Amino acid sequence: MNTSVRNTGRLVWAAFRALLVLTVVCGVIYPLAITGVAQGVFHDKANGSMVKADGKEVGSALIGQSWNKEGGEKPDPKWFQGRPSNSGYDPRATGSSQLGASDPTLVKMVRKAKKDVAAFNGVPESEVPKDAVTGSSSSIDPDISEKYAEIQTARVARANGLSEGAVTKLVDAHTSGREAGILGEPVVNVLKLNLAVKEAAGK
């Protein structure tokens, strides 16, 4: 009996020591090391890719936001608009509408959105790209396609008193190419582009 109790005691003590070691290594040393490397090498990304304007944080380059008229729900013509969001761009409530491509409700919503986008930008409905009327799977996509930026350029230029050529140059400057040169499509970050437009317009 005594031998059995001693053996059990040794096993418990060994397990307890292993728990302590693993807790220190995996719960303290490893997180601190990874945090240190992230802050030192990837400081911007590690802190949420925050974007600043006039010394203040105005959003994240990874999270879309609305560009409506102040205090309203209508899009502001001065700014490039992002993709539709099922969650109001709330990063705490990401997710799509869960409606299938053939769902009558979704089809109706997309058709209406296409008419609205075309009218808002003064272009034919045939020129409205898919990302202008459909949200991403996360509902907080911060980027739009080159095509969507292109059909908004004239409207943004007029609303800000800028030349269309000047705004086109801003779009080109804020267009990111394919990942590794082959993955995905070129995209335009809406937040960074609008901040550039604001600076160019002196607002």
MDAnalysis code that builds the backbone (N, CA, C; Angstrom):
import MDAnalysis as mda
import numpy as np

u = mda.Universe.empty(609, n_residues=203, atom_resindex=np.repeat(np.arange(203), 3), trajectory=True)
u.add_TopologyAttr("name", ["N", "CA", "C"] * 203)
u.add_TopologyAttr("resid", np.arange(1, 204))
u.add_TopologyAttr("resname", ["MET", "ASN", "THR", "SER", "VAL", "ARG", "ASN", "THR", "GLY", "ARG", "LEU", "VAL", "TRP", "ALA", "ALA", "PHE", "ARG", "ALA", "LEU", "LEU", "VAL", "LEU", "THR", "VAL", "VAL", "CYS", "GLY", "VAL", "ILE", "TYR", "PRO", "LEU", "ALA", "ILE", "THR", "GLY", "VAL", "ALA", "GLN", "GLY", "VAL", "PHE", "HIS", "ASP", "LYS", "ALA", "ASN", "GLY", "SER", "MET", "VAL", "LYS", "ALA", "ASP", "GLY", "LYS", "GLU", "VAL", "GLY", "SER", "ALA", "LEU", "ILE", "GLY", "GLN", "SER", "TRP", "ASN", "LYS", "GLU", "GLY", "GLY", "GLU", "LYS", "PRO", "ASP", "PRO", "LYS", "TRP", "PHE", "GLN", "GLY", "ARG", "PRO", "SER", "ASN", "SER", "GLY", "TYR", "ASP", "PRO", "ARG", "ALA", "THR", "GLY", "SER", "SER", "GLN", "LEU", "GLY", "ALA", "SER", "ASP", "PRO", "THR", "LEU", "VAL", "LYS", "MET", "VAL", "ARG", "LYS", "ALA", "LYS", "LYS", "ASP", "VAL", "ALA", "ALA", "PHE", "ASN", "GLY", "VAL", "PRO", "GLU", "SER", "GLU", "VAL", "PRO", "LYS", "ASP", "ALA", "VAL", "THR", "GLY", "SER", "SER", "SER", "SER", "ILE", "ASP", "PRO", "ASP", "ILE", "SER", "GLU", "LYS", "TYR", "ALA", "GLU", "ILE", "GLN", "THR", "ALA", "ARG", "VAL", "ALA", "ARG", "ALA", "ASN", "GLY", "LEU", "SER", "GLU", "GLY", "ALA", "VAL", "THR", "LYS", "LEU", "VAL", "ASP", "ALA", "HIS", "THR", "SER", "GLY", "ARG", "GLU", "ALA", "GLY", "ILE", "LEU", "GLY", "GLU", "PRO", "VAL", "VAL", "ASN", "VAL", "LEU", "LYS", "LEU", "ASN", "LEU", "ALA", "VAL", "LYS", "GLU", "ALA", "ALA", "GLY", "LYS"])
u.atoms.positions = np.array([
    [0.834, -1.209, 0.000],
    [0.000, 0.000, 0.000],
    [0.857, 1.241, 0.000],
    [1.883, 1.268, 0.879],
    [2.752, 2.432, 0.980],
    [3.474, 2.679, -0.338],
    [3.924, 1.598, -0.978],
    [4.627, 1.734, -2.261],
    [3.705, 2.323, -3.316],
    [2.465, 1.868, -3.332],
    [1.489, 2.371, -4.285],
    [1.224, 3.859, -4.064],
    [1.111, 4.267, -2.821],
    [0.855, 5.677, -2.498],
    [2.041, 6.525, -2.920],
    [3.284, 5.990, -2.648],
    [4.481, 6.748, -3.032],
    [4.570, 6.903, -4.544],
    [4.272, 5.817, -5.272],
    [4.316, 5.890, -6.734],
    [3.293, 6.900, -7.279],
    [2.105, 6.853, -6.687],
    [1.066, 7.803, -7.108],
    [1.514, 9.231, -6.824],
    [2.127, 9.412, -5.651],
    [2.605, 10.742, -5.274],
    [3.665, 11.240, -6.251],
    [4.577, 10.343, -6.657],
    [5.624, 10.742, -7.601],
    [5.031, 11.111, -8.961],
    [4.039, 10.343, -9.390],
    [3.387, 10.634, -10.670],
    [2.671, 11.986, -10.635],
    [1.988, 12.252, -9.521],
    [1.275, 13.533, -9.386],
    [2.264, 14.680, -9.380],
    [3.363, 14.525, -8.647],
    [4.379, 15.584, -8.573],
    [5.025, 15.807, -9.957],
    [5.281, 14.714, -10.684],
    [5.864, 14.841, -12.026],
    [4.900, 15.561, -12.967],
    [3.627, 15.202, -12.853],
    [2.618, 15.847, -13.701],
    [2.498, 17.325, -13.367],
    [2.566, 17.637, -12.068],
    [2.473, 19.036, -11.636],
    [3.655, 19.847, -12.151],
    [4.854, 19.270, -12.098],
    [6.044, 19.978, -12.608],
    [5.950, 20.191, -14.112],
    [5.455, 19.158, -14.814],
    [5.288, 19.297, -16.261],
    [4.282, 20.406, -16.587],
    [3.215, 20.467, -15.769],
    [2.217, 21.517, -15.956],
    [2.825, 22.898, -15.751],
    [3.640, 23.038, -14.719],
    [4.279, 24.323, -14.442],
    [5.210, 24.745, -15.582],
    [6.016, 23.781, -16.057],
    [6.963, 24.081, -17.134],
    [6.232, 24.487, -18.414],
    [5.210, 23.695, -18.772],
    [4.449, 23.990, -19.985],
    [3.703, 25.326, -19.874],
    [3.206, 25.621, -18.671],
    [2.513, 26.892, -18.458],
    [3.447, 28.068, -18.673],
    [4.652, 27.961, -18.127],
    [5.627, 29.045, -18.263],
    [6.084, 29.192, -19.713],
    [6.385, 28.024, -20.354],
    [6.890, 28.065, -21.732],
    [5.811, 28.501, -22.719],
    [4.643, 27.822, -22.666],
    [3.589, 28.087, -23.647],
    [2.702, 29.284, -23.295],
    [2.596, 29.581, -22.002],
    [1.702, 30.662, -21.594],
    [2.384, 31.985, -21.326],
    [3.710, 31.961, -21.170],
    [4.426, 33.212, -20.862],
    [5.547, 33.487, -21.860],
    [6.514, 32.584, -21.918],
    [7.692, 32.827, -22.760],
    [7.333, 32.910, -24.238],
    [6.574, 31.914, -24.742],
    [6.225, 31.893, -26.170],
    [5.406, 33.119, -26.587],
    [4.317, 33.455, -25.866],
    [3.544, 34.647, -26.253],
    [4.376, 35.928, -26.228],
    [5.244, 36.073, -25.214],
    [6.084, 37.268, -25.139],
    [7.064, 37.332, -26.306],
    [7.628, 36.163, -26.670],
    [8.584, 36.124, -27.776],
    [7.893, 36.487, -29.098],
    [6.717, 35.888, -29.341],
    [5.984, 36.166, -30.581],
    [5.542, 37.624, -30.635],
    [5.079, 38.153, -29.498],
    [4.665, 39.554, -29.444],
    [5.845, 40.471, -29.720],
    [7.003, 40.128, -29.150],
    [8.195, 40.944, -29.368],
    [8.614, 40.962, -30.831],
    [8.608, 39.789, -31.467],
    [8.977, 39.702, -32.882],
    [7.969, 40.474, -33.740],
    [6.675, 40.295, -33.434],
    [5.639, 40.973, -34.207],
    [5.761, 42.486, -34.098],
    [5.996, 42.973, -32.884],
    [6.114, 44.419, -32.689],
    [7.380, 44.977, -33.329],
    [8.432, 44.170, -33.325],
    [9.688, 44.647, -33.886],
    [9.765, 44.574, -35.400],
    [9.200, 43.502, -35.965],
    [9.320, 43.276, -37.413],
    [8.061, 43.681, -38.177],
    [6.877, 43.421, -37.584],
    [5.612, 43.720, -38.261],
    [4.766, 44.660, -37.399],
    [5.341, 45.749, -36.955],
    [4.676, 46.644, -35.998],
    [3.308, 47.091, -36.491],
    [3.217, 47.539, -37.736],
    [1.958, 48.060, -38.271],
    [0.885, 46.982, -38.312],
    [1.206, 45.824, -38.864],
    [0.225, 44.741, -38.975],
    [-0.152, 44.181, -37.609],
    [0.817, 44.111, -36.710],
    [0.552, 43.559, -35.383],
    [-0.424, 44.420, -34.590],
    [-0.508, 45.689, -34.927],
    [-1.390, 46.610, -34.222],
    [-2.664, 46.926, -34.996],
    [-3.006, 46.080, -35.969],
    [-4.273, 46.221, -36.663],
    [-4.239, 47.046, -37.928],
    [-3.040, 47.346, -38.444],
    [-2.910, 48.137, -39.678],
    [-3.727, 49.421, -39.606],
    [-3.587, 50.143, -38.495],
    [-4.342, 51.372, -38.304],
    [-3.842, 52.465, -39.238],
    [-4.776, 53.272, -39.710],
    [-4.460, 54.371, -40.620],
    [-4.691, 55.683, -39.883],
    [-3.733, 56.598, -39.997],
    [-3.835, 57.891, -39.309],
    [-3.987, 59.042, -40.294],
    [-4.706, 60.068, -39.848],
    [-4.862, 61.301, -40.631],
    [-4.891, 62.453, -39.642],
    [-4.072, 63.446, -39.888],
    [-3.965, 64.589, -38.972],
    [-3.614, 64.145, -37.556],
    [-2.790, 63.111, -37.471],
    [-2.337, 62.636, -36.171],
    [-3.331, 61.777, -35.410],
    [-4.477, 61.474, -36.018],
    [-5.491, 60.668, -35.345],
    [-5.765, 59.388, -36.128],
    [-6.069, 58.329, -35.407],
    [-6.447, 57.082, -36.053],
    [-7.854, 57.225, -36.618],
    [-7.994, 56.949, -37.904],
    [-9.304, 57.111, -38.557],
    [-9.891, 55.787, -39.039],
    [-9.196, 54.703, -38.771],
    [-9.710, 53.396, -39.180],
    [-8.586, 52.427, -39.432],
    [-8.955, 51.243, -39.836],
    [-7.988, 50.201, -40.157],
    [-8.017, 49.922, -41.653],
    [-6.842, 49.674, -42.202],
    [-6.753, 49.343, -43.628],
    [-7.340, 47.964, -43.901],
    [-7.670, 47.227, -42.847],
    [-8.201, 45.872, -42.993],
    [-9.717, 45.801, -42.828],
    [-10.335, 46.915, -42.414],
    [-11.768, 46.904, -42.134],
    [-12.461, 48.025, -42.898],
    [-13.476, 47.668, -43.682],
    [-14.223, 48.668, -44.428],
    [-15.064, 49.530, -43.501],
    [-15.523, 50.648, -44.015],
    [-16.408, 51.520, -43.247],
    [-17.332, 52.264, -44.201],
    [-18.405, 52.824, -43.660],
    [-19.364, 53.527, -44.505],
    [-18.855, 54.930, -44.816],
    [-19.267, 55.427, -45.980],
    [-18.903, 56.778, -46.415],
    [-20.171, 57.523, -46.794],
    [-21.095, 57.570, -45.837],
    [-22.375, 58.237, -46.058],
    [-22.300, 59.713, -45.685],
    [-23.345, 60.446, -46.079],
    [-23.440, 61.839, -45.667],
    [-23.568, 61.886, -44.157],
    [-22.994, 62.917, -43.557],
    [-22.977, 63.009, -42.104],
    [-24.394, 62.974, -41.540],
    [-24.605, 62.039, -40.606],
    [-25.896, 61.911, -39.951],
    [-26.977, 61.261, -40.797],
    [-26.607, 60.707, -41.932],
    [-27.599, 60.086, -42.806],
    [-27.183, 58.714, -43.287],
    [-28.037, 58.106, -44.106],
    [-27.760, 56.776, -44.637],
    [-27.476, 56.799, -46.130],
    [-27.520, 57.988, -46.739],
    [-27.253, 58.091, -48.164],
    [-25.761, 58.266, -48.410],
    [-25.214, 57.598, -49.429],
    [-23.782, 57.712, -49.720],
    [-23.394, 59.141, -50.088],
    [-22.243, 59.563, -49.599],
    [-21.738, 60.910, -49.875],
    [-21.021, 60.900, -51.222],
    [-21.438, 61.742, -52.170],
    [-20.799, 61.738, -53.492],
    [-19.336, 62.158, -53.495],
    [-18.875, 62.744, -52.406],
    [-17.474, 63.183, -52.343],
    [-16.504, 62.020, -52.198],
    [-17.031, 60.875, -51.768],
    [-16.123, 59.771, -51.428],
    [-16.381, 58.517, -52.266],
    [-15.319, 57.759, -52.451],
    [-15.434, 56.438, -53.070],
    [-16.185, 55.551, -52.091],
    [-17.091, 54.766, -52.600],
    [-17.893, 53.878, -51.767],
    [-17.333, 52.464, -51.802],
    [-17.439, 51.760, -50.684],
    [-16.950, 50.394, -50.600],
    [-18.024, 49.383, -50.980],
    [-17.724, 48.137, -50.757],
    [-18.689, 47.080, -51.039],
    [-19.829, 47.119, -50.029],
    [-21.015, 46.643, -50.408],
    [-22.123, 46.589, -49.453],
    [-21.747, 45.729, -48.253],
    [-22.294, 46.078, -47.091],
    [-21.997, 45.313, -45.879],
    [-23.281, 44.838, -45.230],
    [-23.350, 43.547, -44.962],
    [-24.518, 42.969, -44.313],
    [-24.552, 43.309, -42.822],
    [-23.394, 43.728, -42.273],
    [-23.300, 43.994, -40.835],
    [-23.067, 45.463, -40.512],
    [-23.150, 46.331, -41.519],
    [-22.863, 47.731, -41.265],
    [-21.390, 47.960, -40.969],
    [-20.542, 47.101, -41.523],
    [-19.088, 47.157, -41.348],
    [-18.666, 46.954, -39.885],
    [-19.486, 46.245, -39.139],
    [-19.161, 45.972, -37.744],
    [-18.239, 44.753, -37.671],
    [-16.976, 44.937, -37.256],
    [-16.041, 43.807, -37.199],
    [-16.396, 42.766, -36.152],
    [-17.338, 43.111, -35.268],
    [-17.771, 42.147, -34.246],
    [-18.915, 41.273, -34.742],
    [-19.419, 41.593, -35.928],
    [-20.555, 40.826, -36.470],
    [-20.317, 40.518, -37.935],
    [-19.202, 39.880, -38.214],
    [-18.867, 39.572, -39.597],
    [-19.703, 38.403, -40.112],
    [-19.838, 38.360, -41.413],
    [-20.589, 37.261, -42.027],
    [-21.465, 37.760, -43.159],
    [-21.717, 36.892, -44.103],
    [-22.542, 37.256, -45.245],
    [-24.018, 37.128, -44.900],
    [-24.873, 37.435, -45.870],
    [-26.320, 37.327, -45.664],
    [-26.780, 35.879, -45.630],
    [-25.926, 34.964, -46.077],
    [-26.237, 33.532, -46.133],
    [-27.301, 33.202, -47.187],
    [-27.590, 34.141, -48.068],
    [-28.566, 33.888, -49.126],
    [-27.859, 33.299, -50.340],
    [-28.464, 32.279, -50.946],
    [-27.882, 31.649, -52.117],
    [-27.984, 32.544, -53.337],
    [-27.173, 32.251, -54.340],
    [-27.126, 33.086, -55.544],
    [-28.465, 33.167, -56.264],
    [-29.284, 32.142, -56.131],
    [-30.581, 32.136, -56.818],
    [-31.738, 32.534, -55.898],
    [-31.429, 32.916, -54.672],
    [-32.480, 33.289, -53.733],
    [-33.211, 34.538, -54.238],
    [-34.532, 34.518, -54.339],
    [-35.301, 35.663, -54.858],
    [-35.024, 36.965, -54.109],
    [-34.829, 36.861, -52.796],
    [-34.555, 38.055, -52.000],
    [-33.232, 38.685, -52.402],
    [-32.209, 37.837, -52.567],
    [-30.895, 38.342, -52.959],
    [-30.925, 38.906, -54.370],
    [-31.595, 38.216, -55.264],
    [-31.685, 38.683, -56.652],
    [-32.332, 40.063, -56.701],
    [-33.395, 40.247, -55.923],
    [-34.090, 41.534, -55.882],
    [-33.177, 42.619, -55.317],
    [-32.457, 42.287, -54.253],
    [-31.548, 43.256, -53.631],
    [-30.444, 43.676, -54.597],
    [-29.886, 42.708, -55.306],
    [-28.796, 42.992, -56.238],
    [-29.283, 43.851, -57.401],
    [-30.461, 43.556, -57.911],
    [-31.009, 44.343, -59.024],
    [-31.232, 45.790, -58.609],
    [-31.778, 45.978, -57.411],
    [-32.004, 47.335, -56.908],
    [-30.681, 48.060, -56.692],
    [-29.722, 47.345, -56.092],
    [-28.416, 47.944, -55.831],
    [-27.730, 48.353, -57.128],
    [-27.902, 47.538, -58.163],
    [-27.288, 47.832, -59.455],
    [-27.856, 49.115, -60.042],
    [-29.173, 49.292, -59.937],
    [-29.806, 50.515, -60.431],
    [-29.331, 51.726, -59.638],
    [-29.250, 51.557, -58.312],
    [-28.840, 52.670, -57.453],
    [-27.400, 53.083, -57.729],
    [-26.509, 52.106, -57.862],
    [-25.096, 52.402, -58.110],
    [-24.921, 53.067, -59.466],
    [-25.636, 52.576, -60.462],
    [-25.545, 53.149, -61.803],
    [-26.020, 54.600, -61.804],
    [-27.153, 54.863, -61.147],
    [-27.692, 56.219, -61.091],
    [-26.775, 57.146, -60.298],
    [-26.247, 56.657, -59.194],
    [-25.393, 57.468, -58.316],
    [-24.111, 57.891, -59.020],
    [-23.605, 57.014, -59.871],
    [-22.346, 57.301, -60.555],
    [-22.515, 57.760, -62.000],
    [-23.748, 57.801, -62.468],
    [-24.003, 58.263, -63.815],
    [-23.431, 57.370, -64.891],
    [-23.578, 56.058, -64.709],
    [-23.082, 55.104, -65.690],
    [-24.182, 54.102, -66.025],
    [-24.082, 53.419, -67.159],
    [-25.068, 52.385, -67.498],
    [-24.976, 51.221, -66.514],
    [-26.069, 50.534, -66.306],
    [-26.065, 49.381, -65.395],
    [-25.080, 48.308, -65.849],
    [-24.853, 48.231, -67.156],
    [-23.932, 47.219, -67.688],
    [-22.497, 47.439, -67.230],
    [-22.188, 48.648, -66.757],
    [-20.826, 48.952, -66.319],
    [-20.615, 48.732, -64.825],
    [-21.679, 48.409, -64.114],
    [-21.572, 48.209, -62.663],
    [-20.969, 46.836, -62.374],
    [-19.825, 46.788, -61.710],
    [-19.182, 45.489, -61.426],
    [-19.845, 44.752, -60.266],
    [-19.563, 43.487, -60.145],
    [-20.202, 42.649, -59.128],
    [-19.938, 43.122, -57.711],
    [-18.699, 43.575, -57.444],
    [-18.384, 43.941, -56.066],
    [-19.086, 45.224, -55.623],
    [-19.696, 45.947, -56.574],
    [-20.435, 47.157, -56.217],
    [-21.807, 46.831, -55.647],
    [-22.290, 45.618, -55.904],
    [-23.650, 45.251, -55.483],
    [-23.709, 43.993, -54.621],
    [-22.568, 43.393, -54.356],
    [-22.531, 42.201, -53.501],
    [-21.482, 42.379, -52.413],
    [-21.814, 41.941, -51.221],
    [-20.875, 42.040, -50.114],
    [-19.909, 40.869, -50.109],
    [-18.839, 41.027, -49.352],
    [-17.874, 39.940, -49.212],
    [-18.374, 38.964, -48.158],
    [-17.693, 37.839, -48.014],
    [-18.105, 36.837, -47.029],
    [-17.949, 37.341, -45.599],
    [-17.078, 38.345, -45.397],
    [-16.868, 38.891, -44.057],
    [-17.737, 40.113, -43.793],
    [-18.202, 40.768, -44.844],
    [-18.990, 42.008, -44.762],
    [-18.170, 43.223, -44.343],
    [-16.864, 43.066, -44.216],
    [-16.040, 44.215, -43.831],
    [-14.855, 44.394, -44.786],
    [-15.008, 43.920, -46.011],
    [-13.930, 44.036, -46.994],
    [-13.555, 45.512, -47.176],
    [-12.284, 45.864, -46.996],
    [-11.865, 47.268, -47.113],
    [-11.520, 47.676, -48.539],
    [-11.507, 46.728, -49.457],
    [-11.052, 47.000, -50.817],
    [-12.176, 46.878, -51.840],
    [-11.967, 47.547, -52.977],
    [-12.879, 47.413, -54.114],
    [-12.043, 47.110, -55.352],
    [-12.701, 46.664, -56.390],
    [-12.009, 46.350, -57.633],
    [-11.626, 47.632, -58.368],
    [-10.692, 47.502, -59.295],
    [-10.302, 48.643, -60.126],
    [-11.500, 49.161, -60.910],
    [-12.344, 48.249, -61.368],
    [-13.508, 48.628, -62.161],
    [-14.477, 49.468, -61.340],
    [-14.698, 49.079, -60.090],
    [-15.618, 49.836, -59.246],
    [-15.047, 51.228, -58.949],
    [-13.749, 51.295, -58.731],
    [-13.115, 52.595, -58.505],
    [-13.220, 53.457, -59.764],
    [-13.071, 52.817, -60.906],
    [-13.096, 53.532, -62.187],
    [-14.436, 54.217, -62.438],
    [-15.561, 53.526, -62.162],
    [-16.863, 54.134, -62.444],
    [-17.222, 55.217, -61.421],
    [-16.478, 55.320, -60.325],
    [-16.736, 56.332, -59.311],
    [-15.867, 57.582, -59.491],
    [-14.831, 57.455, -60.310],
    [-13.833, 58.521, -60.437],
    [-14.419, 59.861, -60.872],
    [-15.237, 59.871, -61.904],
    [-15.803, 61.128, -62.404],
    [-16.681, 61.795, -61.347],
    [-17.496, 61.020, -60.668],
    [-18.385, 61.567, -59.639],
    [-17.599, 62.173, -58.480],
    [-16.573, 61.466, -58.009],
    [-15.740, 61.967, -56.911],
    [-14.993, 63.234, -57.328],
    [-14.506, 63.258, -58.554],
    [-13.784, 64.431, -59.054],
    [-14.700, 65.657, -59.066],
    [-15.910, 65.518, -59.581],
    [-16.853, 66.633, -59.639],
    [-17.212, 67.137, -58.245],
    [-17.491, 66.207, -57.349],
    [-17.938, 66.576, -56.006],
    [-16.847, 67.272, -55.202],
    [-15.590, 67.044, -55.553],
    [-14.480, 67.639, -54.805],
    [-13.778, 68.763, -55.557],
    [-14.286, 69.101, -56.746],
    [-13.666, 70.172, -57.512],
    [-12.290, 69.806, -58.026],
    [-12.073, 68.529, -58.316],
    [-10.790, 68.056, -58.829],
    [-10.954, 67.604, -60.275],
    [-9.843, 67.538, -60.977],
    [-9.912, 67.021, -62.347],
    [-10.025, 65.505, -62.300],
    [-10.674, 64.947, -63.297],
    [-10.828, 63.493, -63.352],
    [-9.470, 62.815, -63.476],
    [-8.557, 63.462, -64.193],
    [-7.219, 62.903, -64.348],
    [-6.482, 62.816, -63.025],
    [-6.656, 63.846, -62.171],
    [-5.996, 63.853, -60.866],
    [-6.511, 62.728, -59.981],
    [-7.820, 62.507, -60.020],
    [-8.412, 61.447, -59.202],
    [-8.005, 60.073, -59.731],
    [-7.915, 59.958, -61.049],
    [-7.480, 58.694, -61.650],
    [-6.065, 58.352, -61.189],
    [-5.216, 59.356, -61.092],
    [-3.845, 59.123, -60.621],
    [-3.844, 58.650, -59.164],
    [-4.758, 59.187, -58.372],
    [-4.856, 58.752, -56.974],
    [-5.301, 57.298, -56.890],
    [-6.229, 56.929, -57.758],
    [-6.694, 55.537, -57.795],
    [-5.535, 54.615, -58.163],
    [-4.786, 54.996, -59.188],
    [-3.648, 54.178, -59.623],
    [-2.617, 54.035, -58.504],
    [-2.396, 55.126, -57.763],
    [-1.398, 55.113, -56.696],
    [-1.814, 54.237, -55.520],
    [-3.119, 54.015, -55.374],
    [-3.604, 53.223, -54.238],
    [-4.163, 51.866, -54.661],
    [-3.743, 51.415, -55.834],
    [-4.125, 50.093, -56.311],
    [-3.023, 49.086, -56.012],
    [-3.389, 48.027, -55.336],
    [-2.428, 46.966, -55.011],
    [-2.536, 45.856, -56.047],
    [-1.410, 45.334, -56.477],
    [-1.404, 44.266, -57.475],
    [-1.757, 42.916, -56.892],
    [-1.694, 41.902, -57.706],
    [-1.997, 40.544, -57.266],
    [-0.977, 40.077, -56.233],
    [-1.433, 39.262, -55.287],
    [-0.548, 38.684, -54.293],
    [0.471, 37.785, -54.988],
    [1.738, 38.015, -54.678],
    [2.827, 37.238, -55.273],
    [2.827, 37.331, -56.796],
    [2.115, 38.324, -57.307],
    [2.086, 38.540, -58.741],
    [1.125, 37.655, -59.510],
    [0.497, 36.673, -58.829],
    [-0.373, 35.734, -59.545],
    [-1.705, 35.460, -58.845],
    [-1.814, 35.753, -57.556],
    [-3.013, 35.402, -56.800],
    [-3.993, 36.572, -56.702],
    [-5.273, 36.286, -56.943],
    [-6.296, 37.305, -56.816],
    [-6.263, 38.338, -57.920],
    [-6.952, 39.442, -57.680],
    [-7.029, 40.536, -58.633],
    [-6.554, 41.826, -57.966],
    [-6.127, 42.801, -58.748],
    [-5.726, 44.090, -58.166],
    [-6.905, 44.722, -57.426],
    [-6.632, 45.352, -56.300],
    [-7.698, 45.971, -55.508],
    [-7.283, 47.379, -55.081],
    [-8.280, 48.157, -54.681],
    [-8.052, 49.526, -54.233],
    [-8.569, 49.654, -52.799],
    [-7.719, 50.146, -51.885],
    [-8.140, 50.325, -50.502],
    [-8.943, 51.621, -50.390],
    [-10.204, 51.512, -50.024],
    [-11.117, 52.654, -50.026],
    [-10.715, 53.720, -49.008],
    [-10.358, 53.315, -47.807],
    [-9.993, 54.279, -46.767],
    [-8.784, 55.112, -47.182],
    [-7.727, 54.443, -47.615],
    [-6.522, 55.161, -48.005],
    [-6.769, 56.063, -49.215],
    [-7.584, 55.582, -50.150],
    [-7.883, 56.386, -51.336],
    [-8.672, 57.630, -50.952],
    [-9.674, 57.482, -50.103],
    [-10.471, 58.640, -49.710],
    [-9.661, 59.662, -48.925],
    [-8.722, 59.201, -48.125],
    [-7.851, 60.136, -47.411],
    [-6.975, 60.912, -48.392],
    [-6.558, 60.247, -49.449],
    [-5.759, 60.914, -50.481],
    [-6.606, 61.947, -51.223],
    [-7.863, 61.601, -51.481],
    [-8.792, 62.534, -52.137],
    [-9.016, 63.753, -51.234],
    [-9.209, 63.505, -49.963],
    [-9.429, 64.583, -49.007],
    [-8.233, 65.538, -48.975],
    [-7.034, 64.979, -48.980],
    [-5.832, 65.800, -48.968],
    [-5.701, 66.606, -50.254],
    [-5.984, 65.965, -51.395],
    [-5.883, 66.644, -52.683],
    [-6.898, 67.781, -52.800],
    [-8.065, 67.590, -52.182],
    [-9.109, 68.610, -52.247],
    [-8.933, 69.690, -51.178],
    [-7.948, 69.484, -50.310],
    [-7.688, 70.458, -49.253],
    [-8.768, 70.527, -48.211],
    [-9.378, 69.375, -47.913],
    [-10.475, 69.342, -46.931],
    [-10.002, 68.792, -45.595],
])
